[in-house]
Amino acid sequence: MNRNWIAISTLAVSLALPGGILAARGNAAPASAAPSFYQERPWDQPPDEFRDVQKQGFRDGIDAAHHDIDNHRHRDAEHHERFRHPPVSHDLVRDYRDGFRRGYDTAWNHFDEHHGW
């Protein structure tokens, strides 16, 4: 009998508090909001290890691939003016082209995965 009295008293007190027991649970952060060790990066974000000129090439490569996809052109990164004549100094051409090709291929692969070409 004593346990029942304690249980009823505890329930009555918790319900009397503003919002009761359910409000406390409702304010808790959802489990999915908890930080995780691995977070997937957006597909169109250049790799963190890229230098600035490679990141520029990567973004330009994605833009070039979008242009080719939108205009139903064949897949050829080397066809683009910015690949052939990069807007960087001569000593950075190799890095820019590396980033461009990676961005271009990444965009095409993303398109292929989601549109089944």
C-alpha positions as CSV (number, residue, x, y, z in Angstrom):
1,M,0.0,0.0,0.0
2,N,2.9,2.3,0.8
3,R,4.4,1.8,-2.7
4,N,1.1,2.7,-4.4
5,W,0.9,5.9,-2.3
6,I,4.4,6.9,-3.4
7,A,3.7,6.2,-7.1
8,I,0.5,8.2,-7.0
9,S,2.2,11.1,-5.2
10,T,5.1,11.1,-7.7
11,L,2.7,11.1,-10.7
12,A,0.5,13.8,-9.2
13,V,3.6,16.1,-8.5
14,S,5.0,15.5,-12.0
15,L,1.7,16.3,-13.7
16,A,1.3,19.4,-11.5
17,L,4.6,20.8,-12.7
18,P,4.4,23.1,-15.8
19,G,4.1,20.8,-18.8
20,G,4.4,17.6,-16.8
21,I,6.7,14.7,-17.7
22,L,5.8,14.9,-21.4
23,A,7.0,18.4,-21.8
24,A,10.4,17.5,-20.6
25,R,10.7,14.9,-23.2
26,G,9.3,17.2,-25.9
27,N,12.1,19.7,-25.3
28,A,14.9,17.1,-25.7
29,A,16.9,17.3,-28.8
30,P,16.0,14.6,-31.4
31,A,18.5,11.7,-31.6
32,S,19.3,12.7,-35.2
33,A,20.5,16.1,-34.1
34,A,23.3,14.6,-32.0
35,P,26.8,15.2,-33.5
36,S,28.3,12.2,-35.1
37,F,31.8,11.2,-36.0
38,Y,31.1,10.9,-39.7
39,Q,29.0,13.5,-41.5
40,E,28.5,13.1,-45.2
41,R,29.7,16.1,-47.2
42,P,27.7,17.6,-50.1
43,W,28.6,15.9,-53.4
44,D,29.6,19.2,-55.0
45,Q,32.0,20.3,-52.2
46,P,35.7,20.1,-53.2
47,P,37.9,17.8,-51.0
48,D,39.3,19.5,-47.9
49,E,42.9,18.6,-48.9
50,F,42.6,20.6,-52.2
51,R,44.6,23.8,-52.5
52,D,42.6,27.0,-53.4
53,V,43.4,26.7,-57.2
54,Q,42.3,23.1,-57.2
55,K,39.0,24.1,-55.5
56,Q,38.5,26.8,-58.1
57,G,39.1,24.2,-60.8
58,F,36.7,21.8,-59.1
59,R,33.9,24.3,-59.1
60,D,34.5,25.3,-62.7
61,G,34.5,21.6,-63.6
62,I,31.1,21.1,-62.0
63,D,29.8,24.2,-63.9
64,A,31.2,22.8,-67.2
65,A,29.6,19.4,-66.6
66,H,26.2,21.0,-65.8
67,H,26.5,22.9,-69.1
68,D,27.2,19.7,-71.0
69,I,24.4,17.8,-69.3
70,D,21.9,20.6,-69.8
71,N,22.8,20.8,-73.5
72,H,23.0,17.1,-74.0
73,R,26.6,17.2,-75.0
74,H,29.1,14.3,-74.7
75,R,31.3,13.9,-71.7
76,D,34.6,15.6,-72.3
77,A,36.3,17.9,-69.8
78,E,39.1,18.8,-72.2
79,H,36.5,20.3,-74.6
80,H,36.0,23.3,-72.3
81,E,37.8,26.6,-72.7
82,R,38.6,26.9,-69.0
83,F,40.3,23.5,-69.1
84,R,42.3,24.2,-72.2
85,H,43.2,27.8,-71.1
86,P,42.9,27.9,-67.3
87,P,42.4,31.4,-65.7
88,V,45.5,30.9,-63.5
89,S,49.2,31.6,-63.7
90,H,51.3,29.1,-65.7
91,D,52.7,27.5,-62.6
92,L,49.2,26.6,-61.3
93,V,47.8,25.1,-64.5
94,R,48.4,21.5,-63.5
95,D,46.6,21.9,-60.1
96,Y,43.7,23.8,-61.7
97,R,43.2,21.1,-64.4
98,D,43.4,18.4,-61.8
99,G,40.6,20.1,-59.8
100,F,38.6,20.8,-63.0
101,R,38.7,17.2,-64.1
102,R,37.7,15.9,-60.6
103,G,34.8,18.4,-60.4
104,Y,33.7,17.6,-63.9
105,D,33.8,13.8,-63.3
106,T,32.1,14.2,-59.9
107,A,29.2,16.1,-61.5
108,W,28.8,13.6,-64.3
109,N,28.9,10.6,-61.8
110,H,26.4,12.3,-59.6
111,F,24.1,12.9,-62.6
112,D,24.5,9.3,-63.7
113,E,23.6,7.9,-60.2
114,H,20.5,10.0,-59.9
115,H,19.2,10.0,-63.5
116,G,20.4,6.6,-64.8
117,W,22.2,7.7,-68.0
